[in-house]
Amino acid sequence: MWCACRLREKPTAAAATASSVSKLLVLYGFHPATVSSQDLTFNGYINKDATKLLQRFNGVVLEKYNPLATMGDGNCAYRAVPLALFGVQDLHVYVRVLAALKMMSFAQSYDIKSASCVLKDERILTSQYSVLVKGCADCWPLC
């Protein structure tokens, strides 16, 4: 993936790279289109097993929401975000790019060695910054 080669850069260089890529996304006007909830039903995204469970235990939720399923290929969290925002899960790479750009732009917030890290919680095992960014940016062979 494109970000993997940038991980050896100093944080300021990585932030500059992230800023440049962010500006390119804005320049080229990349804005994913949204899909209607009716299209989600036709595309088979409705999770039938979750629907059955909700009907049994908390049916009132189904009056307003539909449980959606994502492809189980290791990208489920990154697929769930565009599915919720845009109605399609195929934009998971776009979400990965945005997440990696954010992490590269604000390295001090995600580096567990930094005093201003927002991920410091003894209950959560957090990887080193370079591992986090690489895992966020590099979805090969999953995409």
N, CA, C and O of each residue as an XYZ file, in Angstrom:
572
protein
N       0.850     -1.179      0.000
C       0.000      0.000      0.000
C       0.888      1.231      0.000
O       2.040      1.149      0.425
N       0.404      2.336     -0.449
C       1.192      3.548     -0.637
C       1.799      4.095      0.643
O       2.892      4.659      0.592
N       1.138      3.955      1.797
C       1.655      4.538      3.041
C       2.793      3.732      3.637
O       3.594      4.279      4.395
N       2.890      2.460      3.322
C       3.886      1.602      3.956
C       5.301      2.103      3.705
O       6.159      1.989      4.580
N       5.557      2.655      2.526
C       6.910      3.131      2.222
C       7.243      4.419      2.957
O       8.414      4.788      3.041
N       6.253      5.109      3.486
C       6.463      6.383      4.165
C       6.699      6.227      5.669
O       6.981      7.217      6.343
N       6.592      5.028      6.202
C       6.665      4.853      7.644
C       8.042      5.144      8.222
O       8.165      5.431      9.413
N       9.067      5.075      7.402
C      10.412      5.321      7.902
C      10.731      6.821      7.972
O      11.766      7.210      8.513
N       9.861      7.642      7.438
C      10.066      9.081      7.489
C       9.918      9.593      8.916
O       9.263      8.961      9.745
N      10.515     10.716      9.191
C      10.328     11.374     10.479
C       8.865     11.802     10.571
O       8.222     12.012      9.543
N       8.324     11.936     11.802
C       6.912     12.318     11.953
C       6.522     13.574     11.192
O       5.410     13.653     10.671
N       7.422     14.568     11.115
C       7.069     15.798     10.394
C       6.958     15.527      8.898
O       6.095     16.098      8.231
N       7.824     14.657      8.358
C       7.751     14.313      6.935
C       6.499     13.490      6.652
O       5.843     13.681      5.628
N       6.168     12.571      7.568
C       4.959     11.769      7.397
C       3.720     12.658      7.451
O       2.769     12.438      6.701
N       3.721     13.655      8.326
C       2.600     14.589      8.412
C       2.484     15.398      7.126
O       1.377     15.677      6.665
N       3.615     15.775      6.548
C       3.596     16.517      5.288
C       3.034     15.644      4.167
O       2.258     16.120      3.339
N       3.423     14.368      4.138
C       2.887     13.441      3.150
C       1.380     13.295      3.325
O       0.630     13.322      2.349
N       0.946     13.142      4.564
C      -0.482     13.010      4.847
C      -1.234     14.259      4.417
O      -2.329     14.169      3.862
N      -0.657     15.411      4.670
C      -1.283     16.672      4.272
C      -1.414     16.755      2.757
O      -2.445     17.191      2.245
N      -0.371     16.338      2.032
C      -0.404     16.375      0.567
C      -1.487     15.453      0.014
O      -2.228     15.833     -0.893
N      -1.575     14.253      0.556
C      -2.592     13.305      0.082
C      -3.990     13.819      0.405
O      -4.901     13.695     -0.413
N      -4.166     14.392      1.589
C      -5.461     14.969      1.964
C      -5.862     16.070      0.989
O      -7.018     16.148      0.573
N      -4.911     16.913      0.631
C      -5.184     18.000     -0.312
C      -5.546     17.452     -1.695
O      -6.398     18.016     -2.382
N      -4.906     16.364     -2.100
C      -5.238     15.749     -3.389
C      -6.667     15.205     -3.388
O      -7.380     15.345     -4.383
N      -7.092     14.588     -2.284
C      -8.462     14.088     -2.191
C      -9.459     15.233     -2.326
O     -10.490     15.095     -2.983
N      -9.144     16.363     -1.699
C     -10.020     17.538     -1.802
C      -9.966     18.112     -3.216
O     -11.002     18.437     -3.796
N      -8.762     18.236     -3.768
C      -8.586     18.798     -5.101
C      -9.387     18.033     -6.148
O     -10.044     18.627     -7.004
N      -9.322     16.709     -6.067
C     -10.027     15.892     -7.056
C     -11.476     15.622     -6.662
O     -12.191     14.895     -7.351
N     -11.896     16.208     -5.558
C     -13.305     16.141     -5.168
C     -13.810     14.746     -4.908
O     -14.931     14.415     -5.295
N     -13.011     13.916     -4.260
C     -13.455     12.554     -3.978
C     -14.440     12.566     -2.822
O     -14.059     12.737     -1.664
N     -15.697     12.382     -3.150
C     -16.776     12.299     -2.168
C     -17.642     11.112     -2.552
O     -18.386     11.190     -3.530
N     -17.564     10.022     -1.812
C     -18.375      8.855     -2.151
C     -19.863      9.181     -2.134
O     -20.333      9.943     -1.289
N     -20.591      8.601     -3.068
C     -22.042      8.784     -3.127
C     -22.710      7.912     -2.073
O     -22.174      6.872     -1.691
N     -23.864      8.328     -1.608
C     -24.601      7.529     -0.636
C     -25.617      6.649     -1.344
O     -26.032      6.933     -2.467
N     -26.005      5.586     -0.675
C     -26.968      4.627     -1.213
C     -28.177      4.638     -0.292
O     -28.030      4.765      0.923
N     -29.360      4.507     -0.854
C     -30.569      4.525     -0.026
C     -30.703      3.228      0.763
O     -30.112      2.212      0.397
N     -31.475      3.262      1.840
C     -31.671      2.061      2.660
C     -32.393      0.980      1.868
O     -32.235     -0.206      2.156
N     -33.182      1.373      0.877
C     -33.859      0.384      0.031
C     -32.823     -0.405     -0.779
O     -32.969     -1.614     -0.955
N     -31.773      0.275     -1.275
C     -30.723     -0.404     -2.022
C     -29.974     -1.407     -1.157
O     -29.529     -2.442     -1.652
N     -29.830     -1.110      0.139
C     -29.131     -2.031      1.035
C     -29.851     -3.370      1.102
O     -29.208     -4.419      1.139
N     -31.173     -3.345      1.119
C     -31.949     -4.577      1.158
C     -31.719     -5.383     -0.119
O     -31.548     -6.600     -0.067
N     -31.714     -4.715     -1.243
C     -31.524     -5.399     -2.522
C     -30.115     -5.940     -2.676
O     -29.914     -6.959     -3.337
N     -29.128     -5.269     -2.071
C     -27.738     -5.716     -2.173
C     -27.413     -6.844     -1.194
O     -26.284     -7.334     -1.174
N     -28.387     -7.261     -0.382
C     -28.168     -8.386      0.516
C     -27.364     -8.072      1.754
O     -26.799     -8.983      2.359
N     -27.292     -6.810      2.156
C     -26.506     -6.443      3.323
C     -27.240     -6.665      4.642
O     -26.608     -6.643      5.698
N     -28.538     -6.876      4.612
C     -29.293     -7.073      5.847
C     -28.846     -8.381      6.494
O     -28.868     -9.434      5.857
N     -28.444     -8.309      7.754
C     -27.979     -9.482      8.481
C     -29.194    -10.217      9.053
O     -29.796     -9.781     10.034
N     -29.540    -11.333      8.423
C     -30.756    -12.064      8.796
C     -30.668    -12.679     10.189
O     -31.659    -12.697     10.919
N     -29.498    -13.178     10.564
C     -29.336    -13.774     11.898
C     -29.484    -12.724     12.992
O     -30.143    -12.962     14.005
N     -28.872    -11.566     12.785
C     -28.995    -10.493     13.770
C     -30.431     -9.989     13.839
O     -30.916     -9.625     14.910
N     -31.106     -9.968     12.701
C     -32.507     -9.546     12.675
C     -33.367    -10.492     13.508
O     -34.236    -10.043     14.256
N     -33.131    -11.794     13.385
C     -33.891    -12.783     14.164
C     -33.661    -12.594     15.669
O     -34.600    -12.653     16.463
N     -32.394    -12.364     16.049
C     -32.080    -12.140     17.462
C     -32.758    -10.882     17.993
O     -33.310    -10.879     19.094
N     -32.711     -9.832     17.210
C     -33.343     -8.591     17.647
C     -34.860     -8.740     17.736
O     -35.483     -8.192     18.646
N     -35.452     -9.471     16.807
C     -36.898     -9.705     16.866
C     -37.278    -10.425     18.154
O     -38.318    -10.159     18.757
N     -36.415    -11.333     18.552
C     -36.696    -12.131     19.740
C     -36.493    -11.347     21.045
O     -37.283    -11.478     21.980
N     -35.434    -10.535     21.102
C     -35.068     -9.904     22.364
C     -35.317     -8.401     22.446
O     -35.515     -7.869     23.538
N     -35.309     -7.715     21.316
C     -35.473     -6.262     21.350
C     -36.038     -5.777     20.013
O     -35.408     -4.982     19.316
N     -37.219     -6.259     19.669
C     -37.832     -5.984     18.377
C     -38.066     -4.519     18.081
O     -38.112     -4.132     16.914
N     -38.214     -3.690     19.108
C     -38.467     -2.270     18.891
C     -37.318     -1.597     18.136
O     -37.537     -0.609     17.436
N     -36.115     -2.114     18.269
C     -34.957     -1.562     17.556
C     -35.160     -1.650     16.051
O     -34.734     -0.767     15.307
N     -35.810     -2.715     15.608
C     -36.000     -2.936     14.179
C     -36.998     -1.968     13.548
O     -37.101     -1.893     12.324
N     -37.726     -1.234     14.370
C     -38.635     -0.231     13.827
C     -37.872      0.927     13.202
O     -38.372      1.596     12.298
N     -36.668      1.158     13.685
C     -35.875      2.283     13.199
C     -34.582      1.857     12.494
O     -34.094      2.568     11.615
N     -34.026      0.702     12.872
C     -32.724      0.286     12.358
C     -32.770     -1.100     11.729
O     -33.608     -1.932     12.078
N     -31.852     -1.331     10.794
C     -31.638     -2.651     10.218
C     -30.214     -3.082     10.527
O     -29.285     -2.311     10.285
N     -30.008     -4.278     11.051
C     -28.634     -4.752     11.257
C     -28.030     -5.136      9.909
O     -28.620     -5.898      9.145
N     -26.874     -4.609      9.639
C     -26.218     -4.846      8.359
C     -25.018     -5.764      8.539
O     -24.377     -5.765      9.590
N     -24.726     -6.527      7.529
C     -23.588     -7.446      7.555
C     -22.487     -6.923      6.647
O     -22.757     -6.300      5.619
N     -21.248     -7.182      7.035
C     -20.104     -6.851      6.183
C     -19.410     -8.145      5.803
O     -19.625     -9.188      6.419
N     -18.582     -8.061      4.788
C     -17.823     -9.221      4.346
C     -16.798     -9.574      5.419
O     -16.136     -8.683      5.950
N     -16.659    -10.836      5.743
C     -15.734    -11.278      6.781
C     -14.366    -11.595      6.231
O     -13.959    -12.757      6.206
N     -13.642    -10.565      5.784
C     -12.329    -10.778      5.185
C     -11.190    -10.142      5.968
O     -10.081    -10.000      5.453
N     -11.461     -9.759      7.207
C     -10.439     -9.103      8.005
C     -10.531     -7.588      7.951
O      -9.835     -6.895      8.693
N     -11.374     -7.077      7.091
C     -11.586     -5.635      6.965
C     -12.933     -5.218      7.526
O     -13.424     -4.141      7.188
N     -13.550     -6.039      8.376
C     -14.936     -5.791      8.792
C     -15.133     -4.427      9.447
O     -16.143     -3.770      9.192
N     -14.206     -3.990     10.276
C     -14.359     -2.675     10.912
C     -14.247     -1.568      9.874
O     -15.009     -0.603      9.903
N     -13.290     -1.710      8.953
C     -13.128     -0.703      7.906
C     -14.258     -0.766      6.882
O     -14.523      0.231      6.211
N     -14.924     -1.897      6.743
C     -16.085     -2.017      5.852
C     -17.348     -1.471      6.524
O     -18.230     -0.945      5.846
N     -17.438     -1.594      7.844
C     -18.633     -1.140      8.560
C     -18.790      0.381      8.493
O     -19.911      0.884      8.411
N     -17.685      1.108      8.527
C     -17.758      2.574      8.506
C     -18.349      3.091      7.192
O     -19.308      3.862      7.236
N     -17.815      2.699      6.014
C     -18.440      3.213      4.781
C     -19.847      2.655      4.566
O     -20.679      3.302      3.930
N     -20.114      1.467      5.088
C     -21.466      0.926      4.979
C     -22.448      1.811      5.737
O     -23.553      2.069      5.260
N     -22.047      2.274      6.913
C     -22.906      3.160      7.703
C     -22.985      4.559      7.095
O     -24.051      5.175      7.088
N     -21.867      5.056      6.588
C     -21.838      6.425      6.068
C     -22.385      6.556      4.649
O     -23.124      7.492      4.343
N     -22.012      5.607      3.784
C     -22.308      5.747      2.361
C     -23.227      4.666      1.805
O     -23.714      4.785      0.680
N     -23.469      3.607      2.587
C     -24.349      2.540      2.130
C     -23.663      1.448      1.343
O     -24.331      0.535      0.858
N     -22.355      1.511      1.202
C     -21.587      0.470      0.514
C     -20.341      0.168      1.326
O     -19.746      1.070      1.916
N     -19.946     -1.090      1.360
C     -18.756     -1.451      2.121
C     -17.500     -1.473      1.259
O     -16.397     -1.649      1.778
N     -17.653     -1.299     -0.040
C     -16.515     -1.376     -0.950
C     -15.534     -0.219     -0.801
O     -14.447     -0.257     -1.378
N     -15.895      0.797     -0.045
C     -15.018      1.951      0.149
C     -14.114      1.790      1.375
O     -13.632      2.781      1.924
N     -13.884      0.548      1.804
C     -13.062      0.326      2.994
C     -11.633      0.817      2.820
O     -11.005      1.238      3.792
N     -11.110      0.772      1.608
C      -9.748      1.270      1.375
C      -9.716      2.783      1.572
O      -8.754      3.312      2.128
N     -10.751      3.481      1.125
C     -10.861      4.925      1.329
C     -10.843      5.249      2.828
O     -10.166      6.186      3.251
N     -11.579      4.482      3.624
C     -11.612      4.703      5.071
C     -10.240      4.427      5.674
O      -9.799      5.153      6.564
N      -9.567      3.390      5.201
C      -8.213      3.095      5.674
C      -7.271      4.260      5.379
O      -6.473      4.651      6.230
N      -7.370      4.811      4.168
C      -6.510      5.927      3.783
C      -6.767      7.122      4.701
O      -5.821      7.743      5.187
N      -8.027      7.445      4.939
C      -8.351      8.568      5.815
C      -7.845      8.338      7.239
O      -7.330      9.257      7.875
N      -7.993      7.109      7.737
C      -7.504      6.793      9.084
C      -5.982      6.909      9.153
O      -5.439      7.461     10.110
N      -5.297      6.385      8.133
C      -3.834      6.470      8.108
C      -3.377      7.928      8.003
O      -2.407      8.322      8.651
N      -4.072      8.723      7.192
C      -3.723     10.141      7.074
C      -3.872     10.857      8.413
O      -3.028     11.673      8.785
N      -4.928     10.553      9.122
C      -5.161     11.177     10.434
C      -4.049     10.771     11.400
O      -3.528     11.605     12.141
N      -3.687      9.486     11.388
C      -2.638      9.009     12.296
C      -1.280      9.610     11.944
O      -0.483      9.919     12.829
N      -1.022      9.775     10.645
C       0.250     10.356     10.222
C       0.293     11.855     10.506
O       1.356     12.401     10.800
N      -0.848     12.515     10.420
C      -0.909     13.956     10.661
C      -0.764     14.299     12.140
O      -0.246     15.360     12.490
N      -1.220     13.400     13.002
C      -1.194     13.646     14.445
C      -0.472     12.510     15.164
O      -1.030     11.866     16.052
N       0.771     12.277     14.766
C       1.563     11.161     15.294
C       1.640     11.172     16.813
O       1.549     10.116     17.440
N       1.805     12.334     17.411
C       1.945     12.416     18.866
C       0.699     11.906     19.586
O       0.798     11.446     20.723
N      -0.456     11.975     18.957
C      -1.694     11.506     19.585
C      -1.821      9.984     19.553
O      -2.576      9.406     20.335
N      -1.084      9.335     18.649
C      -1.208      7.891     18.485
C       0.042      7.118     18.890
O       0.017      5.889     18.943
N       1.119      7.815     19.174
C       2.375      7.172     19.578
C       2.340      6.950     21.090
O       2.311      7.908     21.863
N       2.345      5.671     21.510
C       2.227      5.355     22.934
C       3.421      5.868     23.746
O       3.340      5.947     24.972
N       4.517      6.214     23.084
C       5.679      6.766     23.776
C       5.532      8.267     24.037
O       6.312      8.847     24.793
N       4.537      8.890     23.415
C       4.309     10.320     23.561
C       3.454     10.606     24.791
O       2.549      9.842     25.125
N       3.753     11.709     25.456
C       2.978     12.089     26.645
C       1.552     12.479     26.290
O       0.659     12.393     27.134
N       1.325     12.907     25.047
C      -0.015     13.346     24.637
C      -0.791     12.260     23.886
O      -1.761     12.558     23.190
N      -0.368     11.017     24.024
C      -1.049      9.904     23.350
C      -2.474      9.737     23.898
O      -2.689      9.722     25.110
N      -3.432      9.613     22.988
C      -4.837      9.444     23.395
C      -5.200      7.974     23.586
O      -6.306      7.661     24.026
N      -4.289      7.087     23.264
C      -4.558      5.652     23.336
C      -4.061      5.003     24.625
O      -4.069      3.776     24.735
N      -3.632      5.795     25.594
C      -3.089      5.226     26.825
C      -4.221      4.761     27.733
O      -4.944      5.565     28.321
N      -4.347      3.482     27.829
C      -5.342      2.862     28.699
C      -4.787      1.488     29.044
O      -4.544      0.678     28.148
N      -4.588      1.221     30.295
C      -3.979     -0.039     30.727
C      -4.795     -1.253     30.322
O      -4.262     -2.358     30.225
N      -6.084     -1.055     30.085
C      -6.943     -2.182     29.705
C      -6.831     -2.536     28.224
O      -7.326     -3.579     27.795
N      -6.183     -1.670     27.442
C      -6.074     -1.880     25.997
C      -4.614     -2.060     25.634
O      -3.779     -1.216     25.962
N      -4.305     -3.148     24.963
C      -2.958     -3.387     24.475
C      -2.796     -2.645     23.156
O      -3.490     -2.940     22.184
N      -1.884     -1.689     23.124
C      -1.695     -0.853     21.947
C      -0.317     -1.099     21.355
O       0.682     -1.154     22.072
N      -0.279     -1.244     20.041
C       0.986     -1.463     19.337
C       1.779     -0.178     19.234
O       1.274      0.909     19.516
N       3.033     -0.320     18.823
C       3.859      0.844     18.566
C       3.263      1.634     17.407
O       2.529      1.085     16.586
N       3.578      2.908     17.346
C       3.022      3.811     16.335
C       3.226      3.281     14.916
O       2.281      3.251     14.128
N       4.445      2.866     14.585
C       4.725      2.403     13.221
C       3.883      1.181     12.863
O       3.466      1.030     11.714
N       3.630      0.310     13.839
C       2.805     -0.880     13.603
C       1.343     -0.472     13.398
O       0.656     -1.026     12.540
N       0.873      0.492     14.183
C      -0.501      0.980     14.039
C      -0.741      1.565     12.654
O      -1.725      1.230     11.994
N       0.162      2.441     12.216
C      -0.018      3.096     10.921
C       0.090      2.086      9.790
O      -0.702      2.120      8.848
N       1.061      1.191      9.878
C       1.219      0.183      8.826
C      -0.029     -0.700      8.759
O      -0.510     -1.004      7.667
N      -0.551     -1.108      9.896
C      -1.753     -1.931      9.917
C      -2.965     -1.196      9.384
O      -3.852     -1.799      8.781
N      -3.000      0.092      9.605
C      -4.112      0.915      9.122
C      -4.020      1.131      7.620
O      -5.029      1.089      6.916
N      -2.811      1.360      7.135
C      -2.634      1.714      5.731
C      -2.485      0.521      4.807
O      -2.783      0.620      3.616
N      -2.035     -0.588      5.329
C      -1.695     -1.715      4.469
C      -2.742     -2.811      4.600
O      -2.755     -3.551      5.583
N      -3.611     -2.912      3.618
C      -4.660     -3.928      3.674
C      -4.345     -5.106      2.759
O      -5.161     -6.022      2.657
N      -3.218     -5.117      2.104
C      -2.855     -6.230      1.237
C      -2.670     -7.483      2.067
O      -2.017     -7.390      3.107
N      -3.174     -8.624      1.711
C      -3.908     -8.973      0.503
C      -5.413     -8.908      0.670
O      -6.145     -9.502     -0.121
N      -5.887     -8.205      1.677
C      -7.314     -8.223      2.005
C      -8.169     -7.347      1.113
O      -9.384     -7.540      1.073
N      -7.594     -6.391      0.395
C      -8.444     -5.508     -0.418
C      -8.425     -5.892     -1.879
O      -9.087     -5.250     -2.695
